[in-house]
Amino acid sequence: MTFSIVARSADGESWGVAVASKFLAVGATVPAAVAGVGAIATQAHANVAYKGQALAHLDDGATASVALQRLLEEDDGRDLRQVGIVDLDGNAASHTGTACLEWAGSVTGDGYAIQGNILAGGQVVEAMEAAWLDSSPEAPLADRLLAALAAGDAAGGDSRGRQSAALLVVREGAGYGGLDDIAVDLRVDDHPEPVVELARLLALNELYLTASTAEEQVPITPDLAEELEQLATALGHRDFAAWVGAENYEMRVADDGSWIDVRILEIIRDTEADR
């Protein structure tokens, strides 16, 4: 009832899962990942206990294949399960139980495991693999995962239709304010075009919840600082800092007021111009 990709970034610093299904809130059931440990997708007749168990095995030093073997050995329902795992080093393993409903299967490669069940056909996982391999290894892992998911969706996806999708990416220190490892944690729980909606949310996630690169940072000169204060107060805010907080742009404006993200500068100017 689900198709997913579990992968590690080419630089070995990020792990993640992208998944879609004709199933309510698939993101609550299928994906799990821990930075510096690995990632897993558990689906078909999903055993959600696999998530904690697999990550514990990986954290203890097991490879993806060993962790998968341990999960299956301890589970009498293994024939109903489908699971993909990628470990710390990018080793990948996938299992499709003999009782999974057709079409069901998987492909694995260096740094990725792709699997699906009740699919339109084998072309779904083939399209996902092609999209993954065609994407730039230098691109953000979230973008590569989403591209693979979108390719699977376009190739027919879940044979029953569309309902939900999710994207989870972890990297050390990548979370809000650098205080946790969650780089992306997005869920579309019930939507007629969940993969399309997931792409929209990922763009917003990049704007609001990722830090500006050096190239995106515009130095705030005294003249620009004065302009920003005027723009913010004209919009009804106490000052520019209050506008930043109200609009949730803290990740894209320096705490010390030394720079502003070029897109945020465009936004505040455009917002005032549109009044």
C-alpha positions as CSV (number, residue, x, y, z in Angstrom):
1,M,0.0,0.0,0.0
2,T,3.1,2.2,0.0
3,F,6.2,3.2,-1.9
4,S,9.3,4.6,-0.3
5,I,13.0,5.4,-0.6
6,V,15.4,5.3,2.3
7,A,18.8,6.9,1.6
8,R,22.0,8.4,2.8
9,S,23.5,11.6,1.2
10,A,26.7,11.2,-0.9
11,D,28.7,13.2,1.7
12,G,27.7,10.7,4.4
13,E,26.2,13.4,6.7
14,S,22.4,13.0,6.1
15,W,19.9,10.1,6.2
16,G,16.3,10.2,5.2
17,V,13.1,8.7,4.0
18,A,10.4,9.8,1.5
19,V,7.2,7.8,1.4
20,A,3.7,8.0,-0.2
21,S,0.6,5.9,0.1
22,K,-3.1,5.4,-0.2
23,F,-3.1,5.4,3.6
24,L,-4.0,8.1,6.2
25,A,-1.0,9.9,7.7
26,V,1.7,7.6,6.3
27,G,4.4,9.7,7.9
28,A,3.2,8.6,11.4
29,T,3.9,5.0,10.6
30,V,6.6,4.3,8.0
31,P,9.7,6.5,8.4
32,A,12.3,6.8,11.2
33,A,15.9,8.1,11.2
34,V,18.7,9.1,13.5
35,A,21.7,11.3,12.5
36,G,24.9,9.3,12.6
37,V,23.0,6.0,12.8
38,G,20.8,5.4,9.8
39,A,17.2,5.3,8.5
40,I,14.4,2.9,8.0
41,A,11.0,2.6,6.3
42,T,8.5,-0.1,7.6
43,Q,5.5,-0.7,5.5
44,A,3.0,-3.2,4.0
45,H,1.5,-4.7,7.2
46,A,3.9,-2.3,9.0
47,N,5.5,-3.4,12.2
48,V,6.1,0.0,13.8
49,A,8.3,-1.6,16.5
50,Y,10.9,-2.2,13.7
51,K,11.8,1.5,13.8
52,G,13.2,1.6,17.3
53,Q,14.6,-1.9,17.1
54,A,16.4,-1.3,13.8
55,L,17.9,2.0,14.9
56,A,19.0,0.4,18.1
57,H,20.7,-2.4,16.2
58,L,22.4,0.1,13.8
59,D,23.5,2.2,16.8
60,D,25.1,-0.9,18.3
61,G,27.2,-1.3,15.1
62,A,25.1,-3.7,13.0
63,T,25.1,-3.2,9.2
64,A,21.8,-2.7,7.4
65,S,21.6,-6.3,6.4
66,V,22.4,-7.6,9.9
67,A,19.8,-5.3,11.4
68,L,17.2,-6.5,8.9
69,Q,18.0,-10.1,9.6
70,R,17.5,-9.6,13.3
71,L,14.2,-7.9,12.8
72,L,12.9,-10.7,10.6
73,E,14.2,-13.5,12.9
74,E,12.2,-12.1,15.8
75,D,9.0,-11.5,13.9
76,D,6.4,-14.2,13.1
77,G,4.7,-11.8,10.8
78,R,7.7,-11.3,8.6
79,D,5.9,-12.6,5.4
80,L,3.5,-9.7,5.7
81,R,6.2,-7.0,6.1
82,Q,8.1,-4.8,3.8
83,V,11.1,-2.8,5.1
84,G,14.1,-0.8,3.8
85,I,17.1,0.2,5.9
86,V,20.3,2.3,5.2
87,D,23.0,2.3,7.8
88,L,25.7,4.7,8.9
89,D,28.0,3.8,6.0
90,G,25.4,3.8,3.3
91,N,24.9,0.0,3.2
92,A,21.3,-0.8,2.1
93,A,19.0,-3.7,2.7
94,S,15.3,-4.3,1.8
95,H,12.8,-7.1,2.5
96,T,9.5,-7.9,0.8
97,G,7.5,-10.6,2.5
98,T,6.0,-13.4,0.4
99,A,2.5,-12.5,1.6
100,C,2.7,-8.8,0.5
101,L,0.1,-7.9,-2.0
102,E,1.1,-7.4,-5.7
103,W,2.8,-5.6,-7.2
104,A,5.5,-5.7,-4.4
105,G,9.3,-5.5,-4.6
106,S,12.4,-3.5,-4.1
107,V,15.7,-2.4,-5.5
108,T,18.8,-1.4,-3.5
109,G,22.1,0.2,-4.3
110,D,25.0,2.2,-2.8
111,G,23.3,4.4,-0.2
112,Y,19.6,3.7,-1.1
113,A,16.8,1.2,-0.7
114,I,13.6,1.6,-2.7
115,Q,10.5,-0.5,-2.0
116,G,6.8,-0.7,-2.6
117,N,3.7,-2.8,-2.4
118,I,0.2,-2.8,-4.0
119,L,1.8,-0.7,-6.7
120,A,0.8,-0.1,-10.3
121,G,3.8,-2.3,-11.3
122,G,7.5,-2.7,-11.1
123,Q,8.0,0.5,-13.2
124,V,7.3,2.5,-10.0
125,V,10.4,1.4,-8.2
126,E,12.4,1.5,-11.5
127,A,11.4,5.1,-12.0
128,M,12.3,6.0,-8.5
129,E,15.7,4.4,-8.8
130,A,16.3,6.2,-12.1
131,A,15.4,9.6,-10.6
132,W,17.6,9.0,-7.7
133,L,20.6,8.0,-9.8
134,D,19.9,10.9,-12.2
135,S,19.9,13.5,-9.4
136,S,23.0,15.3,-8.5
137,P,24.9,13.8,-5.5
138,E,25.6,17.3,-4.5
139,A,22.0,18.3,-4.2
140,P,20.3,18.4,-0.7
141,L,19.1,14.9,0.3
142,A,15.6,16.1,0.7
143,D,15.5,17.3,-2.9
144,R,16.8,14.0,-4.2
145,L,14.4,12.0,-2.1
146,L,11.4,14.1,-3.2
147,A,12.5,13.7,-6.9
148,A,12.5,9.9,-6.5
149,L,9.1,10.0,-4.8
150,A,7.6,12.2,-7.5
151,A,9.0,9.9,-10.2
152,G,7.3,6.9,-8.5
153,D,4.1,8.8,-8.3
154,A,4.2,9.7,-11.9
155,A,4.9,6.1,-12.8
156,G,1.6,5.0,-11.2
157,G,2.5,4.8,-7.5
158,D,0.0,3.1,-5.3
159,S,-2.4,1.2,-7.5
160,R,-5.3,2.2,-5.2
161,G,-4.7,6.0,-5.5
162,R,-3.2,8.8,-3.5
163,Q,-3.8,10.0,0.1
164,S,-0.7,10.9,2.1
165,A,3.1,11.5,1.8
166,A,6.0,12.3,4.1
167,L,9.6,13.4,4.1
168,L,12.1,13.0,6.9
169,V,15.8,14.0,6.8
170,V,18.2,14.1,9.7
171,R,21.7,15.6,9.9
172,E,23.7,16.5,13.0
173,G,22.9,20.0,14.2
174,A,20.5,20.7,11.3
175,G,17.4,21.4,13.3
176,Y,15.8,24.7,14.3
177,G,18.5,26.9,15.8
178,G,21.0,24.0,15.5
179,L,19.5,22.4,18.6
180,D,18.5,19.1,17.2
181,D,19.1,16.9,14.1
182,I,15.8,17.2,12.3
183,A,16.6,18.9,9.0
184,V,13.1,18.1,7.4
185,D,10.1,16.5,9.0
186,L,7.1,17.1,6.7
187,R,3.8,15.2,6.5
188,V,0.8,15.5,4.2
189,D,-1.7,13.4,6.0
190,D,-4.8,13.5,3.7
191,H,-4.7,15.2,0.3
192,P,-5.7,14.4,-3.3
193,E,-2.2,15.2,-4.5
194,P,0.1,14.5,-1.5
195,V,3.4,14.5,-3.4
196,V,2.7,17.8,-5.0
197,E,1.7,19.3,-1.7
198,L,4.9,17.8,-0.1
199,A,7.0,19.7,-2.6
200,R,5.2,22.9,-1.7
201,L,5.9,22.3,2.0
202,L,9.6,21.5,1.3
203,A,10.0,24.9,-0.4
204,L,8.5,26.6,2.7
205,N,10.7,24.4,5.0
206,E,13.8,25.6,3.2
207,L,12.8,29.2,3.5
208,Y,11.7,29.2,7.2
209,L,13.7,26.4,8.8
210,T,17.1,26.4,7.1
211,A,20.0,28.9,7.7
212,S,21.1,31.3,5.0
213,T,24.2,30.5,3.1
214,A,27.0,33.1,2.9
215,E,26.0,33.9,-0.6
216,E,22.4,34.7,0.5
217,Q,23.5,37.1,3.3
218,V,23.2,40.8,2.5
219,P,25.2,43.0,5.0
220,I,23.0,45.4,6.9
221,T,24.6,48.8,6.5
222,P,23.4,51.8,8.5
223,D,21.3,53.0,5.6
224,L,19.7,49.5,5.1
225,A,19.1,49.2,8.9
226,E,17.2,52.5,8.8
227,E,15.2,51.3,5.8
228,L,14.3,48.0,7.5
229,E,13.1,49.8,10.6
230,Q,10.9,52.1,8.5
231,L,9.5,49.2,6.5
232,A,8.7,47.2,9.6
233,T,7.0,50.1,11.5
234,A,5.0,51.0,8.3
235,L,3.7,47.4,8.5
236,G,2.5,48.0,12.0
237,H,5.4,46.4,14.0
238,R,7.3,47.8,16.9
239,D,10.6,47.5,15.0
240,F,12.4,45.3,12.5
241,A,13.3,42.7,15.1
242,A,9.6,42.4,16.0
243,W,8.7,41.9,12.3
244,V,11.3,39.1,12.0
245,G,9.9,37.3,15.0
246,A,6.3,37.7,13.9
247,E,7.0,36.4,10.4
248,N,9.2,33.5,11.7
249,Y,12.3,34.5,9.8
250,E,14.8,34.1,12.6
251,M,16.8,31.6,10.7
252,R,17.4,34.1,7.9
253,V,18.3,37.3,9.8
254,A,21.5,37.5,12.0
255,D,20.8,37.8,15.7
256,D,23.3,40.7,15.9
257,G,21.7,42.5,13.0
258,S,24.7,42.2,10.8
259,W,23.0,40.6,7.7
260,I,19.6,39.8,6.2
261,D,18.9,37.0,3.7
262,V,18.4,38.4,0.2
263,R,15.0,36.7,-0.1
264,I,13.8,38.2,3.2
265,L,14.9,41.6,2.1
266,E,12.8,41.2,-1.1
267,I,9.8,39.9,1.0
268,I,9.7,42.9,3.3
269,R,10.1,45.4,0.5
270,D,7.5,43.7,-1.6
271,T,5.1,43.4,1.3
272,E,5.3,47.2,1.9
273,A,5.0,47.9,-1.8
274,D,1.8,45.8,-2.0
275,R,0.1,47.7,0.8
